[in-house]
Amino acid sequence: MIKPKKFIEEIDFKETCEDAISWHLKLDNNENVYGAPDLAYSALKNISKEELGFYPNPEKLIDKLSLTYELNKKNILLTNGAQDALKLCFDAYLEMNDEILTYDYEYFDLILYAKTNGAVIKKIEYDEKFVINSEKIIESISDKTKILYVSTPDEYTGSIIKPSFIEQIAQKFPNLLIIADCSYINFDEETVFEDYIDKAKKLDNVVIIKSFSKDYALAGLRIAFIAANENIIKNLKKIILPNNVNSAAINCAISALDDKNRINEIKELNSKAKEELHEGLKVLGHKPYESHSNFILCDFGKYCKYYYEKLKKNGVIVKNFPEDSLFNSCLRIGVPKLSGVKYILELLKVKDMLIFDVDGVIFDIINSHVVAIAETFKYFTGQEADKSEILRLKNLGGMSCDWDVTLHLLKNCGYDVQMSELISVFQNFFFNPASKIENKKYLIDEEKLLIPKETFEKITEKYDLVIFTGRLKDEINYSFNKFGIGKYFYHFVFGDDLPKNMLKPNPYGILKILDICPHKSIRYLGCGVDGIIAANMAKIETIGVVSPDSDFNSTVNNFKHLCAKYILDDINLIYEFLTDILPE
């Protein structure tokens, strides 16, 4: 097989279809929620057949930009979005081992373009969380530094790099190329884009990038421009692809620039919604950072991943960050319209929480897990298993999962089987997504939902729901997707999340939930002895659920012996139980 460059092989490529999902609020990429100007939309609808049939004429937009910003046409270059502009600059000016200095060292495109040219990214450290220190930028510049890249407002924090500081750096370091992406600048209440353009006019080592994606809401057309010294523009033109921008984008950008009142209107609407979102987040106890853009970076602390899932499962997609990121406890939330702000703040309110076990509570397992134990027993012994004995052992407790129950049965009959072999056989009966056998039917498909979806829908009006189960992640994902109930649960602790010695009845899984899932009160619903013990050890209220396959009297006696706070003898009555019996 032909191999690409080494650094390309090392890129962790993950395909995602999230952009194709129809979200209630899509706020992860900071797109303009107010839509393109009417004039731009009209230009798109009215594009002629001739314009579609011939290569584009970029001079029309260059003329318009020249008049709008009082720029010489030789100082303007159109690009296919801001990323294209950045790549052009890097390709033209970076050589092997050159250094790029930046705060935006987590920006994937920047990393990609730097590595493509063999350059090295040097990060500027924040003095305190996300506060830009101008002096530290100056201190970080060395003889190796070829490019200083900033976005202003910064695309993660919303912070501003003032035009006066760009000029100061440019004059102090004449051999340094300063690239400033100003794509968000029209959302700022304190600065104007023309102040940055002025620096590109008077300084020969400053590049200003401006996209039409954010403020003019033309992200789908991919159009931007570079303002820079004539010599820089000449160098970029040497390597730019011909016809790199399309006719539709050119026409829409021209019309958008004519719609001068639209930007002021959007700025005002964004400012009002941003202020309400910022204050609402503070009132809820979170830490939103000041933003000069159309998004807010907010620190949710240890609850960050939980809130991300809760927002996502309620149709709100925001930007989250990897564990190794400086922003790993934060979400970047694009500012929606005021109605969207209210929706988000309502979702972020802390509710009472219910922890659900799965077996016998959400799914009827009599024809799945119980049969898998019996079939595995038969595989090794050639004998039929006593299903009543299986149920007795499962309800007895002290065994962390059904593999242990199966092993116990085998040992009682004198069979010494290695756990690894047992697991392989068991999973081939119950569920094995790694199997090469196509269209194989597994016992997991025999399970039935004990709680209707409509009931979950009603419960979530008052409660947030999470899962604590000994089942494996693949099994839960399969079944929850199959029955369409995954969206009701915002956090999961699976059997394969925990070390063997931390499974039920150890309370470790529940304690993890208590630590990272915000809640007013919290209760556990389970039908197994080990789950009730774990919840009691975690000092939370327990609700013992009598599963359809259990012996009613012995199960109730078990729950009473274990001091379960409540006993629910029919899971179908859970909504009535939560509404009428549990205290407010």
SULSUL-V533297 format. One record per residue. SS is DSSP state (~ for helix, > for strand, _ for the rest). NEAR is the number of other ideal C-beta (glycine too) atoms within 8 Angstrom. Layout:
SS & NEAR
SS & NEAR
This chain:
_ & 2
_ & 3
_ & 4
_ & 5
_ & 5
~ & 5
~ & 8
~ & 7
~ & 8
~ & 6
_ & 7
_ & 4
_ & 4
_ & 4
_ & 4
_ & 5
_ & 6
~ & 7
~ & 5
~ & 4
_ & 7
_ & 2
_ & 8
_ & 6
> & 11
> & 8
_ & 15
_ & 10
_ & 7
_ & 12
_ & 10
_ & 13
_ & 10
_ & 8
_ & 6
_ & 12
_ & 11
~ & 8
~ & 11
~ & 16
~ & 11
~ & 9
~ & 12
~ & 12
~ & 6
_ & 6
_ & 10
_ & 6
~ & 5
~ & 6
~ & 10
~ & 8
~ & 5
_ & 7
_ & 4
_ & 10
_ & 7
_ & 9
~ & 6
~ & 10
~ & 14
~ & 11
~ & 9
~ & 11
~ & 12
~ & 12
~ & 7
~ & 7
~ & 10
_ & 5
_ & 12
_ & 7
~ & 8
~ & 6
~ & 12
> & 14
> & 12
> & 12
> & 16
_ & 8
_ & 11
~ & 13
~ & 7
~ & 12
~ & 16
~ & 15
~ & 10
~ & 14
~ & 14
~ & 15
~ & 11
~ & 10
~ & 10
_ & 13
_ & 8
_ & 6
_ & 8
_ & 14
> & 13
> & 17
> & 12
> & 14
_ & 9
_ & 12
_ & 9
_ & 10
_ & 11
~ & 6
~ & 9
~ & 14
~ & 11
~ & 9
~ & 12
~ & 13
~ & 9
~ & 9
_ & 12
_ & 9
_ & 16
> & 9
> & 11
> & 10
> & 7
_ & 10
_ & 5
_ & 11
_ & 6
_ & 5
_ & 6
_ & 10
_ & 8
_ & 11
_ & 8
~ & 7
~ & 6
~ & 10
~ & 14
~ & 9
~ & 6
~ & 10
_ & 11
_ & 6
_ & 3
_ & 8
> & 14
> & 12
> & 17
> & 14
> & 12
> & 14
> & 13
_ & 13
_ & 15
_ & 15
_ & 11
_ & 11
_ & 10
_ & 14
_ & 12
_ & 10
_ & 10
_ & 7
~ & 10
~ & 6
~ & 10
~ & 15
~ & 12
~ & 8
~ & 14
~ & 14
~ & 8
~ & 6
_ & 10
_ & 6
_ & 4
_ & 13
> & 11
> & 13
> & 12
> & 15
> & 15
_ & 12
_ & 14
_ & 17
~ & 14
~ & 10
~ & 14
_ & 11
_ & 5
_ & 5
_ & 11
_ & 5
~ & 11
~ & 7
~ & 9
~ & 15
~ & 12
~ & 9
~ & 15
~ & 15
~ & 9
~ & 6
_ & 11
_ & 6
_ & 11
> & 14
> & 13
> & 13
> & 16
> & 13
> & 12
_ & 14
_ & 15
_ & 15
_ & 12
_ & 14
_ & 13
_ & 14
~ & 10
~ & 4
~ & 12
_ & 11
_ & 18
> & 17
> & 13
> & 15
> & 13
> & 12
_ & 11
~ & 8
~ & 7
~ & 11
~ & 14
~ & 8
~ & 10
~ & 14
~ & 8
_ & 7
_ & 8
_ & 10
_ & 4
_ & 4
_ & 7
_ & 9
_ & 13
_ & 8
~ & 11
~ & 9
~ & 13
~ & 16
~ & 13
~ & 17
~ & 16
~ & 12
~ & 13
~ & 15
~ & 10
~ & 7
_ & 12
~ & 7
~ & 6
~ & 12
~ & 11
~ & 8
~ & 8
~ & 13
~ & 11
~ & 8
~ & 10
~ & 12
~ & 10
~ & 9
~ & 14
~ & 12
~ & 8
~ & 10
~ & 16
~ & 12
~ & 8
~ & 11
~ & 14
~ & 10
~ & 6
_ & 10
_ & 4
_ & 11
> & 9
> & 13
_ & 12
_ & 7
_ & 13
_ & 13
_ & 12
_ & 11
> & 13
> & 14
> & 16
> & 13
> & 12
_ & 12
~ & 8
~ & 7
~ & 10
~ & 14
~ & 9
~ & 12
~ & 12
~ & 11
~ & 10
~ & 12
~ & 14
~ & 10
~ & 11
_ & 9
_ & 8
> & 13
> & 12
_ & 13
> & 11
_ & 7
_ & 10
_ & 5
_ & 4
_ & 4
_ & 8
_ & 6
_ & 10
_ & 10
_ & 8
> & 11
> & 13
> & 15
> & 13
> & 15
_ & 13
_ & 14
_ & 9
~ & 9
~ & 7
~ & 12
~ & 14
~ & 8
~ & 12
~ & 15
~ & 12
~ & 7
~ & 10
_ & 11
_ & 7
_ & 6
_ & 9
> & 11
> & 14
> & 14
> & 15
> & 13
_ & 17
_ & 10
> & 14
_ & 14
_ & 15
_ & 10
> & 13
> & 12
_ & 12
_ & 8
_ & 9
_ & 13
~ & 10
~ & 14
~ & 12
~ & 13
~ & 15
~ & 12
~ & 10
~ & 13
~ & 13
~ & 11
~ & 7
~ & 10
~ & 9
_ & 3
_ & 7
_ & 5
_ & 11
_ & 6
~ & 8
~ & 6
~ & 9
~ & 14
~ & 12
~ & 8
~ & 11
~ & 11
~ & 13
~ & 8
_ & 9
_ & 6
_ & 11
_ & 9
_ & 9
~ & 11
~ & 10
~ & 9
~ & 13
~ & 13
~ & 11
~ & 10
~ & 14
~ & 14
~ & 9
~ & 6
_ & 8
_ & 5
_ & 8
_ & 5
_ & 9
_ & 5
~ & 8
~ & 6
~ & 8
~ & 15
~ & 9
~ & 8
~ & 11
~ & 14
~ & 9
~ & 8
~ & 11
~ & 13
_ & 10
_ & 9
_ & 6
_ & 3
_ & 7
_ & 3
_ & 5
_ & 4
_ & 4
_ & 7
_ & 4
_ & 9
~ & 13
~ & 11
~ & 6
~ & 8
_ & 11
> & 6
> & 11
_ & 11
_ & 10
_ & 6
~ & 9
~ & 6
~ & 11
~ & 12
~ & 9
~ & 8
~ & 14
_ & 10
_ & 6
_ & 7
> & 11
> & 12
> & 13
> & 15
> & 14
> & 13
_ & 12
_ & 9
_ & 9
_ & 8
~ & 9
~ & 8
~ & 11
~ & 14
~ & 9
~ & 11
~ & 11
~ & 11
~ & 8
~ & 6
~ & 8
_ & 8
_ & 11
~ & 9
~ & 7
~ & 10
> & 13
> & 10
> & 12
> & 10
> & 13
_ & 12
~ & 10
~ & 6
~ & 8
_ & 12
_ & 5
~ & 6
~ & 5
~ & 8
_ & 12
_ & 11
_ & 12
_ & 11
_ & 10
~ & 8
~ & 15
~ & 15
~ & 9
~ & 9
~ & 14
~ & 10
~ & 7
~ & 9
_ & 13
_ & 6
_ & 11
_ & 6
_ & 7
> & 12
> & 14
> & 18
> & 12
> & 14
_ & 13
_ & 13
~ & 12
~ & 12
~ & 14
~ & 15
~ & 12
~ & 16
~ & 15
~ & 11
~ & 9
_ & 11
_ & 4
_ & 12
> & 10
> & 15
> & 14
> & 16
> & 12
_ & 12
_ & 13
_ & 7
_ & 9
_ & 12
_ & 7
~ & 8
~ & 6
~ & 9
~ & 14
~ & 12
~ & 8
~ & 11
~ & 11
~ & 9
~ & 6
_ & 12
_ & 7
_ & 11
_ & 7
> & 11
> & 10
> & 13
_ & 6
_ & 6
~ & 10
~ & 7
~ & 8
~ & 12
~ & 9
~ & 8
~ & 12
~ & 12
~ & 7
~ & 5
_ & 7
_ & 8
_ & 2
_ & 2
